[in-house]
Amino acid sequence: MEFKQVIKDRYSCKKYSDRQVEKEKITAILEAGRLAPTAKNLQEQHIYVVQSAELLAKIDEATPCRYGAPTVLVVAFDKNNVFTYPGDKRNSGVEDATIVATHMILAAADEGVDSCWLNYFDPEVVAKKIRLAGK
Ligand SMILES: Cc1cc2nc3c(=O)[nH]c(=O)nc-3n(C[C@H](O)[C@H](O)[C@H](O)COP(=O)(O)O)c2cc1C
């Protein structure tokens, strides 16, 4: 799709069909996240593709905002592999992950896949529920 049209078409979907997203589309979306810029090119993002009924139910325990989506991409990063700003008070983990997520949301729109950014959950709770690395 033409880029301006992608930007225009993207919207936050709050009701999904239960038809699973095609594997090729998931791959294209993940590839857009892989190609996103990260500070110092550290590429510390980890994207978890949640599709099993068991783990989707765990997501539903953590947030009311899945809205029936059959795929949830959980965007995380390796906190031991981030750029630390001069001054040692901030690091680039969340901003890199945000850029990655934005690439993926726009790629999803380009693939004709609706999405919604979610932050209405406790990250620690989600990490434990879906057993992210180190949790
Ligand atoms: C950082 C961020 C967090 C968001 N968190 C949620 C959320 O937890 N639940 C939800 O339903 N929508 C969430 N949204 C979607 C916004 O409500 C939505 O983007 C906004 O209302 C504009 O609508 P549009 O995306 O359709 O243009 C979030 C959006 C952003 C950018």
The ligand as an SDF file (V2000), in Angstrom:
LIG
                    3D

 31 33  0  0  0  0  0  0  0  0999 V2000
    0.8910    4.2220   24.0470 C   0  0  0  0  0  0  0  0  0  0  0  0
   -0.5340    3.8220   23.7230 C   0  0  0  0  0  0  0  0  0  0  0  0
   -1.2240    3.0120   24.5840 C   0  0  0  0  0  0  0  0  0  0  0  0
   -2.5300    2.6100   24.2970 C   0  0  0  0  0  0  0  0  0  0  0  0
   -3.1520    1.7540   25.1540 N   0  0  0  0  0  0  0  0  0  0  0  0
   -4.4030    1.3300   24.8700 C   0  0  0  0  0  0  0  0  0  0  0  0
   -5.0370    0.3830   25.7090 C   0  0  0  0  0  0  0  0  0  0  0  0
   -4.4660   -0.1070   26.6890 O   0  0  0  0  0  0  0  0  0  0  0  0
   -6.2980    0.0010   25.4030 N   0  0  0  0  0  0  0  0  0  0  0  0
   -6.9470    0.4860   24.3030 C   0  0  0  0  0  0  0  0  0  0  0  0
   -8.0920    0.0980   24.0720 O   0  0  0  0  0  0  0  0  0  0  0  0
   -6.3510    1.3690   23.4740 N   0  0  0  0  0  0  0  0  0  0  0  0
   -5.0930    1.7940   23.7300 C   0  0  0  0  0  0  0  0  0  0  0  0
   -4.4620    2.6780   22.8650 N   0  0  0  0  0  0  0  0  0  0  0  0
   -5.1510    3.1340   21.6520 C   0  0  0  0  0  0  0  0  0  0  0  0
   -5.5360    4.6030   21.7370 C   0  0  0  0  0  0  0  0  0  0  0  0
   -6.6650    4.7440   22.5560 O   0  0  0  0  0  0  0  0  0  0  0  0
   -5.7990    5.0920   20.3060 C   0  0  0  0  0  0  0  0  0  0  0  0
   -4.6030    5.0110   19.5870 O   0  0  0  0  0  0  0  0  0  0  0  0
   -6.2990    6.5310   20.2510 C   0  0  0  0  0  0  0  0  0  0  0  0
   -7.5650    6.6040   20.8450 O   0  0  0  0  0  0  0  0  0  0  0  0
   -6.3580    7.0750   18.8290 C   0  0  0  0  0  0  0  0  0  0  0  0
   -7.1930    6.2500   18.0200 O   0  0  0  0  0  0  0  0  0  0  0  0
   -6.6290    5.6090   16.6730 P   0  0  0  0  0  0  0  0  0  0  0  0
   -5.4330    4.7460   17.0450 O   0  0  0  0  0  0  0  0  0  0  0  0
   -7.7730    4.7810   16.1380 O   0  0  0  0  0  0  0  0  0  0  0  0
   -6.2110    6.7200   15.7740 O   0  0  0  0  0  0  0  0  0  0  0  0
   -3.1660    3.0670   23.1260 C   0  0  0  0  0  0  0  0  0  0  0  0
   -2.4540    3.8920   22.2430 C   0  0  0  0  0  0  0  0  0  0  0  0
   -1.1550    4.2470   22.5260 C   0  0  0  0  0  0  0  0  0  0  0  0
   -0.4080    5.0940   21.5490 C   0  0  0  0  0  0  0  0  0  0  0  0
  1  2  1  0
  2  3  1  0
  2 30  2  0
  3  4  2  0
  4  5  1  0
  4 28  1  0
  5  6  2  0
  6  7  1  0
  6 13  1  0
  7  8  2  0
  7  9  1  0
  9 10  1  0
 10 11  2  0
 10 12  1  0
 12 13  2  0
 13 14  1  0
 14 15  1  0
 14 28  1  0
 15 16  1  0
 16 17  1  0
 16 18  1  0
 18 19  1  0
 18 20  1  0
 20 21  1  0
 20 22  1  0
 22 23  1  0
 23 24  1  0
 24 25  2  0
 24 26  1  0
 24 27  1  0
 28 29  2  0
 29 30  1  0
 30 31  1  0
M  END
$$$$
